[in-house]
């Protein structure tokens, strides 16, 4: 139990946890017997109605927070609105941006807290307090070490996946992101069926890492791409022959964290939507109201609540209120359960909000009404350009994805239309994987029917079909082709740094990111401002405590992940800049609630 307001640092975690749980059960039993929770409209769910910490959301932020709190001796509950656990984490590529961690050191990456701090300062900017940035940089490596120790997860270096601004002081052109190694899903038993599905299922017979994606795109045109594809198939063969169910990327991360919670005996309620926070007369958050089996349940939280419920990307009203038009819920890749519940509840409790107009943007192709495709490598590959309604290029196509969307908003908006197209030629189609369509194969009929793809025999005919000035598009293509021939983009500098060249074709010369558009037919893909989730939410400090507008602390309330204001500010440090901070601040929140830091 707490002494002087703090939990002791536990040496024998398992023994201490058992002792603590026994005490908590006794407390809960006394409380229920005394009628403490017999308030009108509330019903206790299961055997307990009181925990030390309640975590809202079962993504990486929430499960890391719960695991950390349980390890410190707290009795923890995780509640999840969805019928599946994992949230947007399970749908993601699983990359994690945490500088100076053990995985990077073992891979031989030279890094330091000082380098990481200088880089993040430039990325996040002045809108993010230095104390919060420092807390993330300091505790992130410890979090990775903790998760590796307390779950079946292990991680690998995503070698070569450049930081998004490698030219910034402290930036890493060779990359500083890590991802989960293959995890056997069978360790979860029946819980595996409750894992949320990935964004794009891996083809049967293939085990793919996030770091493989670049080379799979180039499998037809590079030796390394072909070798990577062969390794992906071989990986499956090795695991399948032993009866395993191999998981990678976000699936592995979510499953590994869930396995850790099971081992720590942390309950997770599914189909349990948070309706509100419980606040006592002194303004302290002391529990949550959760809808379970059509009944509102009051769950008390002795030491606090961690809001890790995701962003508001699927809340149409909030998106229209806070964000730039055109915007909506149909272009996001975030979990459909992310409707801002935690943000709204925190705001009601007095929390300040920040970065609500922003998101983890990315150029997205609405292939059908229900299939948005996050355009990652496609715009960096040779023989492709992005154009606006005037038929002109407007940005470096290979720039970080959020920068491209910001350019779309700044230069392409006309009323309710964003007016952006990705234009390619037939050679592009013959060379590169596009989503899951192999090189040389025809694009699905429904992509054309939805208006996401337009095809024409000539650049002139394509311009007419998509409604841009013919002479302008012809001139744009001609100018770009000259840049490709000389290997230098004189307009936007495409292909001049390590990130630009990451998703490029090393076989293209003299610039791997450029290439002439000259072989018909030609294609145009409609591009819209999609996202991986929103990045604005409850304002938090360096301990993940939620703050009011006057910067005072709301006692007992923490937030992490996309329910909180992003430590990246309005930018994006590198692959995994969503999951890395989400997990780090979930970890930090739990340590603070346990009295181990702060």
C-alpha positions in Angstrom: 0.0 0.0 0.0 1.0 3.6 -0.3 3.3 5.1 2.4 3.5 8.9 2.6 1.5 9.1 -0.7 3.8 6.8 -2.6 4.0 3.1 -3.5 7.3 1.5 -2.5 9.7 0.4 -5.3 8.8 -3.3 -5.5 11.6 -5.8 -5.8 9.6 -9.0 -5.9 6.8 -7.9 -8.2 4.7 -11.0 -8.2 4.6 -11.4 -4.4 3.9 -7.8 -3.8 1.2 -7.7 -6.5 -0.6 -10.7 -4.9 -0.5 -9.0 -1.4 -1.8 -5.8 -2.9 -4.7 -7.4 -4.8 -5.8 -9.2 -1.7 -6.1 -5.9 0.2 -7.9 -4.2 -2.7 -10.5 -7.0 -3.0 -11.2 -6.7 0.7 -11.6 -2.9 0.4 -14.0 -3.4 -2.6 -16.0 -6.0 -0.7 -16.5 -3.7 2.3 -17.5 -0.8 0.1 -20.1 -2.8 -1.8 -21.5 -4.3 1.4 -21.9 -0.8 2.8 -23.9 0.3 -0.2 -21.4 2.8 -1.3 -22.1 2.0 -5.0 -25.8 1.6 -4.7 -26.5 4.9 -6.4 -29.6 5.3 -8.6 -28.7 4.2 -12.1 -25.4 2.5 -11.3 -24.7 -1.1 -11.1 -21.4 -2.8 -10.2 -20.1 -5.0 -13.0 -18.5 -8.2 -12.0 -17.0 -8.8 -8.6 -15.4 -5.4 -8.2 -16.5 -1.8 -8.4 -13.3 -0.1 -7.2 -9.8 -0.1 -8.6 -6.7 1.9 -7.9 -6.4 3.0 -11.5 -8.9 2.8 -14.4 -7.6 3.1 -18.0 -9.9 4.1 -20.8 -8.8 2.5 -24.1 -7.0 -0.6 -25.1 -4.5 0.7 -27.6 -0.8 0.9 -27.0 -1.1 4.0 -24.7 -3.8 2.4 -22.5 -2.3 -1.1 -22.3 1.2 0.3 -21.6 -0.2 2.4 -18.8 -2.2 -0.5 -17.3 0.8 -2.8 -17.5 3.1 -0.3 -15.8 0.6 0.4 -13.0 0.0 -3.3 -12.3 3.7 -3.9 -12.1 4.0 -1.1 -9.5 1.5 -2.9 -7.3 -1.7 -1.1 -8.3 -5.0 -2.9 -9.0 -6.0 -1.8 -12.6 -8.9 -2.1 -14.9 -8.9 -1.4 -18.6 -12.3 -0.5 -20.3 -12.7 -0.6 -24.1 -15.6 0.8 -26.0 -15.1 -1.5 -29.0 -15.9 -5.2 -29.2 -12.2 -5.8 -30.0 -9.1 -4.6 -28.3 -6.1 -2.9 -29.8 -7.7 0.2 -31.3 -5.8 2.1 -34.0 -2.6 0.4 -32.7 -3.7 -3.0 -34.0 -4.5 -1.4 -37.4 -1.1 0.3 -37.7 2.3 -0.5 -39.0 3.6 -0.8 -35.5 6.6 1.5 -35.8 7.8 3.2 -32.6 9.9 6.4 -32.5 11.8 6.4 -29.3 15.4 7.7 -29.6 18.4 6.3 -27.8 16.8 3.0 -26.8 18.5 -0.3 -26.2 17.3 -1.8 -29.5 19.0 1.0 -31.4 22.2 0.7 -29.3 22.4 -3.1 -30.0 22.0 -2.3 -33.7 25.0 0.0 -33.5 23.1 3.3 -34.0 25.0 6.1 -32.4 22.6 8.3 -30.4 22.3 10.3 -27.2 19.7 12.1 -25.1 21.3 15.4 -26.2 21.0 14.6 -29.9 17.5 13.4 -29.5 16.5 16.5 -27.5 18.0 18.9 -30.1 16.1 17.1 -32.9 12.7 17.0 -31.1 13.1 20.7 -30.1 13.2 21.6 -33.8 10.4 19.2 -34.8 7.9 20.0 -32.0 8.6 23.8 -31.8 7.8 26.3 -29.2 4.1 25.2 -28.8 5.3 22.1 -26.8 6.8 22.9 -23.4 10.4 21.9 -23.1 9.7 20.0 -19.9 7.2 17.8 -21.7 9.6 17.1 -24.6 12.4 16.3 -22.0 10.1 13.9 -20.2 9.4 11.9 -23.4 13.0 11.8 -24.4 14.1 10.7 -20.9 11.5 8.0 -20.1 11.0 6.6 -23.6 14.0 4.3 -23.5 13.0 3.0 -20.0 9.5 2.3 -21.4 10.9 0.1 -24.2 13.1 -1.8 -21.7 10.1 -2.3 -19.4 7.7 -3.5 -22.2 10.4 -5.9 -23.4 10.8 -7.3 -19.9 7.2 -7.6 -19.0 5.7 -8.9 -22.2 6.6 -11.4 -24.9 7.5 -8.6 -27.2 10.9 -8.0 -28.6 11.8 -5.3 -31.2 14.0 -4.8 -34.3 15.6 -1.8 -35.8 13.9 -0.4 -39.0 17.3 0.1 -40.6 17.4 2.9 -43.2 13.9 4.3 -42.4 15.1 7.9 -42.1 13.9 10.4 -39.6 11.5 12.7 -41.4 13.8 15.7 -41.2 17.3 14.2 -41.5 18.8 17.5 -42.2 17.8 18.9 -38.8 20.4 19.0 -36.1 20.3 15.6 -34.4 18.2 14.0 -37.2 19.1 10.4 -38.2 19.3 9.8 -41.9 19.7 6.1 -41.2 16.6 6.1 -39.1 15.7 5.8 -35.4 12.5 3.7 -35.5 11.9 0.2 -34.2 9.1 -2.3 -34.7 7.9 -5.6 -33.1 9.5 -8.8 -34.1 7.3 -11.7 -35.2 5.0 -12.8 -32.3 3.1 -16.1 -32.1 -0.5 -15.2 -31.7 -1.2 -18.6 -30.2 0.1 -17.3 -26.8 -3.2 -15.4 -26.5 -5.4 -18.5 -26.8 -9.0 -17.4 -27.2 -8.1 -13.8 -26.7 -6.5 -13.8 -30.2 -10.0 -13.7 -31.7 -10.7 -10.5 -29.9 -7.8 -8.6 -31.4 -8.8 -5.8 -33.8 -8.1 -6.6 -37.5 -5.3 -4.8 -39.3 -5.8 -2.0 -41.7 -4.7 -4.1 -44.7 -4.5 -7.9 -44.1 -1.2 -9.5 -45.0 -1.5 -11.8 -47.9 -1.8 -15.5 -46.9 1.6 -17.2 -46.8 3.5 -14.0 -46.1 4.9 -12.5 -42.9 5.7 -8.8 -43.5 7.5 -6.3 -41.3 6.8 -2.6 -41.6 10.4 -2.2 -42.7 9.7 -4.6 -45.6 7.1 -2.5 -47.2 9.5 -0.4 -49.2 11.2 -3.4 -50.8 7.9 -5.3 -51.4 6.8 -2.2 -53.5 10.0 -2.7 -55.5 10.0 -6.5 -55.7 9.8 -6.5 -59.5 12.5 -4.0 -60.2 15.2 -4.6 -57.5 17.1 -7.6 -56.3 16.7 -6.6 -52.7 12.9 -6.3 -53.2 12.9 -9.8 -54.6 15.0 -11.1 -51.7 12.7 -9.4 -49.2 9.7 -11.0 -50.7 11.3 -14.4 -50.5 12.2 -13.8 -46.9 8.6 -12.8 -46.1 7.4 -16.1 -47.5 10.1 -18.1 -45.8 9.3 -16.4 -42.5 5.7 -17.7 -42.8 6.9 -21.2 -43.7 9.1 -21.4 -40.6 6.3 -20.4 -38.3 3.4 -22.1 -40.0 5.2 -25.5 -40.0 5.5 -25.3 -36.2 1.8 -24.5 -35.8 2.3 -20.8 -34.9 0.1 -17.9 -35.8 2.6 -15.2 -36.8 1.8 -11.6 -36.1 3.8 -8.5 -37.1 3.5 -4.7 -37.1 0.6 -3.3 -35.1 -1.0 -6.7 -34.6 2.1 -8.0 -32.8 2.4 -4.9 -30.7 -1.3 -5.0 -29.5 -1.2 -8.7 -29.0 2.1 -8.6 -27.0 0.8 -5.9 -24.7 -2.5 -7.8 -24.2 -0.4 -10.9 -23.3 1.4 -8.9 -20.7 -1.9 -7.7 -19.2 -3.1 -11.3 -19.0 0.1 -12.4 -17.2 -0.3 -9.5 -14.8 -4.0 -10.4 -14.3 -5.3 -7.1 -15.4 -9.0 -7.3 -16.5 -10.1 -5.7 -19.8 -13.8 -5.0 -20.3 -14.9 -4.9 -24.0 -18.1 -3.3 -25.2 -17.7 -0.9 -22.2 -18.0 2.7 -23.4 -17.0 5.4 -21.0 -19.9 7.8 -20.6 -18.4 10.3 -18.2 -15.8 10.9 -15.5 -16.7 10.9 -11.8 -15.5 14.0 -10.0 -15.7 14.4 -6.2 -16.6 17.6 -4.3 -12.9 18.7 -4.3 -12.6 18.5 -8.1 -10.6 15.3 -8.1 -11.4 12.6 -10.7 -12.2 9.6 -8.7 -13.8 7.2 -11.2 -15.6 6.6 -14.5 -19.1 5.9 -15.5 -19.1 3.0 -18.0 -22.0 1.7 -20.0 -21.9 -2.1 -19.6 -24.7 -4.4 -20.7 -27.0 -1.4 -21.3 -26.5 -0.2 -17.7 -24.4 2.7 -16.4 -21.7 1.4 -14.1 -19.7 3.5 -11.7 -16.2 2.3 -11.3 -14.2 4.0 -8.6 -10.5 4.8 -9.2 -8.7 5.5 -6.0 -5.6 7.0 -7.5 -6.7 8.2 -10.9 -8.0 7.6 -14.4 -5.9 7.5 -17.6 -7.7 8.6 -20.7 -6.2 6.7 -23.6 -9.3 6.5 -25.7 -7.9 7.8 -29.0 -8.8 10.8 -31.0 -12.0 12.2 -32.5 -11.4 11.2 -36.1 -14.8 9.5 -36.4 -16.8 12.2 -34.8 -18.3 14.3 -37.6 -19.5 17.1 -35.4 -16.1 17.6 -33.7 -14.2 17.4 -37.0 -16.5 20.1 -38.6 -16.1 22.2 -35.4 -12.4 22.2 -35.0 -10.8 21.3 -38.4 -10.3 22.8 -41.8 -12.7 22.0 -44.6 -13.0 19.9 -46.6 -12.8 17.3 -43.8 -14.9 14.4 -42.7 -14.8 11.0 -41.1 -14.6 8.9 -44.3 -10.9 9.5 -45.1 -9.3 8.4 -41.8 -7.6 5.2 -41.0 -8.2 5.5 -37.3 -10.3 3.0 -35.4 -14.0 3.6 -35.9 -14.5 3.6 -32.1 -12.5 6.8 -31.9 -15.2 9.4 -31.5 -13.6 11.7 -28.9 -15.4 10.3 -25.8 -12.4 10.8 -23.5 -11.7 14.3 -24.8 -15.3 15.4 -24.3 -15.4 13.9 -20.8 -12.1 15.6 -19.9 -13.3 18.9 -21.3 -16.5 18.6 -19.2 -14.3 18.1 -16.1 -12.5 21.4 -16.9 -9.6 20.4 -19.1 -8.0 22.7 -21.7 -7.7 21.5 -25.3 -4.9 22.0 -27.8 -4.0 21.1 -31.4 -7.7 20.3 -32.1 -7.3 21.6 -35.7 -4.5 19.1 -36.4 -4.2 15.4 -37.2 -1.6 12.9 -38.2 -2.2 13.8 -41.8 -1.4 11.9 -44.9 -2.4 12.1 -48.6 -5.1 9.5 -49.0 -6.9 7.9 -52.0 -10.6 7.1 -51.4 -10.5 3.9 -53.5 -14.2 3.3 -52.6 -16.6 4.9 -50.2 -15.4 2.6 -47.4 -11.7 2.1 -48.5 -9.4 5.0 -47.9 -5.8 4.2 -48.9 -3.0 6.1 -47.1 -0.6 7.0 -49.9 2.8 6.4 -48.4 5.3 5.2 -51.0 3.4 5.8 -54.2 4.0 9.6 -54.4 7.8 9.2 -53.8 8.3 6.7 -56.6 9.6 7.8 -60.0 7.2 8.6 -62.8 4.6 10.3 -60.5 3.6 13.8 -59.7 1.0 15.6 -57.6 -1.0 18.3 -59.3 -3.7 20.8 -58.3 -6.8 22.0 -60.2 -4.6 24.2 -62.4 -2.7 21.1 -63.6 0.5 22.3 -61.7 2.7 20.7 -59.1 2.5 22.4 -55.8 4.9 20.6 -53.4 7.7 18.1 -53.0 5.7 14.9 -53.5 8.2 12.8 -51.5 8.1 15.1 -48.4 6.7 13.7 -45.1 3.0 13.0 -45.5 1.7 15.6 -43.1 3.7 18.3 -44.9 2.1 17.2 -48.2 -1.4 17.5 -46.7 -0.6 20.9 -45.2 0.5 22.0 -48.7 -2.8 20.7 -50.1 -4.8 22.8 -47.6 -2.7 25.9 -48.2 -2.7 25.8 -52.0 -5.5 23.5 -53.3 -8.7 24.2 -51.4 -11.7 25.5 -53.4 -14.9 25.6 -51.5 -15.6 22.0 -50.4 -13.0 20.5 -52.7 -9.3 19.8 -52.2 -8.6 19.3 -56.0 -5.5 17.2 -55.9 -4.5 14.3 -58.2 -1.6 11.9 -58.3 -0.6 11.4 -62.0 1.4 8.4 -63.2 2.1 6.6 -66.4 1.9 2.9 -67.6 5.6 2.3 -66.8 4.8 3.1 -63.2 2.0 0.6 -63.2 4.3 -2.0 -64.8 7.0 -1.6 -62.2 5.5 -1.0 -58.7 3.1 -2.6 -56.3 0.1 -0.3 -55.6 -1.7 -1.1 -52.3 -2.1 -4.9 -52.9 -2.3 -4.8 -56.7 0.8 -6.4 -58.2 2.8 -4.7 -60.9 1.4 -5.0 -64.4 -2.1 -6.1 -63.2 -5.2 -4.0 -63.9 -6.6 -1.8 -61.1 -9.9 -3.0 -59.8 -13.0 -1.9 -61.6 -14.6 -0.5 -58.5 -11.7 2.0 -58.2 -12.7 3.5 -61.5 -16.4 3.4 -60.7 -15.8 5.3 -57.5 -14.0 8.1 -59.3 -10.8 7.4 -57.4 -8.9 6.5 -60.6 -9.1 8.0 -64.1 -7.3 6.6 -67.1 -6.6 8.0 -70.5 -4.4 7.3 -73.5 -2.6 10.7 -73.5 -1.8 13.5 -71.0 -4.1 15.8 -72.9 -7.0 13.3 -72.7 -6.3 12.8 -69.0 -6.4 16.5 -68.3 -9.8 16.8 -70.0 -11.2 13.8 -68.0 -10.1 15.2 -64.6 -11.0 18.8 -65.4 -7.7 20.6 -65.4 -6.3 22.9 -68.1 -4.8 20.8 -70.9 -1.9 23.1 -71.8 -1.0 23.5 -68.1 -0.8 19.7 -67.4 1.2 19.1 -70.6 3.6 21.8 -69.6 3.9 20.5 -66.1 4.7 17.0 -67.2 7.2 18.3 -69.8 9.0 20.4 -67.1 9.1 17.5 -64.6 10.5 15.2 -67.3 13.4 17.6 -67.8 14.0 17.6 -64.1 14.0 13.8 -64.1 16.4 13.7 -67.0 18.9 16.0 -65.2 18.3 14.5 -61.8 17.4 17.7 -60.1 14.0 19.1 -59.2 14.5 22.8 -59.6 11.0 23.6 -58.3 10.7 21.7 -55.0 13.9 19.8 -54.4 12.4 16.4 -54.5 14.9 13.5 -53.9 17.5 15.6 -52.2 17.5 14.1 -48.7 17.4 10.6 -47.1 13.7 10.7 -46.3 12.8 11.7 -49.9 14.8 8.8 -51.2 13.6 6.1 -48.7 10.5 5.3 -50.8 12.2 5.6 -54.1 13.6 3.3 -56.8 17.4 2.9 -56.6 17.4 1.6 -60.1 16.2 5.0 -61.4 19.0 7.3 -62.5 20.2 9.9 -61.9 17.7 10.7 -59.2 15.9 7.7 -57.6 12.8 9.7 -56.8 12.4 11.2 -60.2 11.5 9.6 -63.5 9.8 10.7 -66.8 6.1 10.3 -67.3 6.1 9.3 -71.0 4.5 5.9 -71.6 0.7 5.8 -72.0 -1.9 5.1 -70.9 -1.8 7.7 -68.1 -3.5 7.5 -64.7 -4.8 10.1 -62.2 -5.7 9.2 -58.6 -7.9 11.5 -56.6 -6.1 12.5 -53.4 -7.8 13.8 -50.2 -6.5 14.9 -46.8 -6.7 11.6 -44.9 -5.1 10.8 -41.5 -3.9 8.1 -39.1 -6.0 9.8 -36.4 -6.4 13.3 -34.9 -3.5 14.6 -32.7 -5.3 17.3 -30.6 -6.8 16.7 -27.2 -6.5 17.2 -23.5 -3.6 19.4 -22.5 -1.1 17.5 -20.4 2.2 18.2 -18.6 5.4 16.3 -18.4 3.8 13.7 -16.1 0.7 13.2 -18.4 -1.5 15.0 -15.9 -4.4 16.9 -17.5 -4.4 20.7 -17.1 -7.0 23.3 -17.0 -6.8 26.5 -19.1 -5.0 28.3 -16.2 -2.4 25.4 -16.1 -3.7 24.1 -12.8 -3.8 20.3 -12.5 -7.0 18.3 -12.5 -6.2 15.9 -9.7 -6.5 12.2 -10.6 -6.8 12.7 -14.4 -4.1 11.6 -16.9 -4.1 11.4 -20.6 -1.9 9.7 -23.3 -2.0 9.0 -27.0 -4.3 10.7 -29.3 -6.7 11.8 -26.5 -4.0 14.2 -25.5 -2.1 17.1 -27.1 0.8 15.6 -29.1 4.3 16.1 -27.9 5.3 16.3 -31.6 3.3 19.5 -31.8 2.2 20.2 -35.4 4.9 18.1 -36.9 6.2 14.5 -37.1 9.7 13.3 -36.1 9.8 9.9 -37.8 8.0 6.6 -38.3 6.2 5.7 -35.1 5.8 9.3 -33.8 2.2 8.3 -32.8 2.9 5.1 -31.0 6.2 6.0 -29.4 4.8 9.0 -27.4 1.5 7.2 -26.8 3.3 4.4 -25.0 5.9 6.6 -23.3 3.2 8.9 -21.8 1.0 5.9 -20.8 4.1 4.6 -18.9 4.8 8.0 -17.4 1.2 8.5 -16.3 1.2 5.1 -14.5 4.5 5.8 -12.8 3.2 9.1 -11.5 -0.1 7.7 -10.3 1.9 5.0 -8.5 4.1 7.7 -6.8 7.3 6.4 -8.5 8.1 9.7 -10.3 7.1 13.4 -9.8 
